[in-house]
Amino acid sequence: MQKVFVHKCIIGLICLILAFAASPAGAWADATPVPDETIAVVTPDEPVDDDNETPNEKTPDEEQPPAEEDPSAGDLPVLELPQLADKLTVWLYDPALGTSRKTEVTPVHLAFDGAYLESDVPGMAVSGRTLVPVRLISEQLKAEVVWQKENNTVTIALGGKTIILTIGSNTALIDGQVVAVPDNVSVSLVNFEGVARTMVPVRFVSENLNALVDYDQAQRLVSITPQEVDPDDNEPVYVKPVGQDDYGNLYRRVVIDAGHGGTDPGTNGGGQIEKDLTLAVSQQVRDLLEDAGYEVIMARDDDTYIGLVDRAALTTQYDAPLFVSIHCNAAENAPAASGIETYAAPDDAGDLELAGYLQKRLIAATAAKDRGVKTSRLVVLTHNVVPAALVEIGFMTNAEECAKLGDASYQQTLAAAITAGIEDYFAAH
Ligand SMILES: [Zn+2]
């Protein structure tokens, strides 16, 4: 059962703060070689045995922006653009290795305020983000840029706003506030044909400095357009949809929310407690999704109480495009009631689509009574900015169904169906 109430979980917040404190930024600061030296040490001339290279985590195909069906889409400037190579080989500083490594990237064209920008080190797509030399940001946006070698940070200031990026850190400071850097693509050091440049993620930096960034896939053209800054309003003018990269591709990343937990047991029946069953099924869903190549964020992975608003916030926090909550049902006065139903927030097309896939898969897999897709203003759904659904996998007040819910192989059937429903959603987007 899902209770509709709002409860801020202080423990959750403390955990988050501790998580930030334990992020690689801190560990990095101690063990960092001076970046300029690193770049100087590894040059493209240095002989490297390609066969022994550690392969990139992402294949070149994943970094390549997907082909667009309509090349004339959008009203971006029509520019005379030189030929772009499909791929370039650069040396990209890898903070995890503490050295640069040979990396294939997709070069992109850059334009500022409608004019083509030349750059000795080109803009490049890396892990779904476009990096550009920070010099372009300072010269074109007229931002002040300070590189602090001793702590590996670049500070970018414009119009009273300050962004501090640190090499190897997945967070940035914007006006003193900790902000996640999308895809962990932060300030980076790139060496291309012997030229070393400090590179920054163009969309993250530009949009936080009130410039608009457009991407034309057909031309592989990133266009930066400065906006008039209203001194009363320093808010970014554009907010990237949660759970997508700069090219609109969904991250294969899902938040799985095991209902209840800790001091909140949920419903019960047949000697079983809802919070235990939802966790067992959620963990099986997690394993199946991970086997299928998804990243899974568990709202809880043990018997812990987490507030509903905090659960919903996980999608924004981890930039995940999908949220699935798992619960068991109860009807105290109707012990014969049975079956499976899935909830979506009212009038939410994304929720309804996801709920439809989940319900269909669950019914097909279990032959349980189909109670259909329903709508309700549940906190974990209405507070979610991405498609979210809540499955009620069976009634604990129905003795027969409750016994099934405790059966390991039935749990596996439910988990496989939920996984299939999630994959249906990704297949359609
Ligand atoms: Zn529940």
Boltz pocket constraint, residues with backbone or C-beta under 6 A from the ligand:
constraints:
  - pocket:
      binder: B
      contacts: [[A, 1], [A, 2], [A, 3], [A, 259], [A, 260], [A, 266], [A, 267], [A, 274], [A, 326], [A, 327], [A, 328]]
      max_distance: 6.0
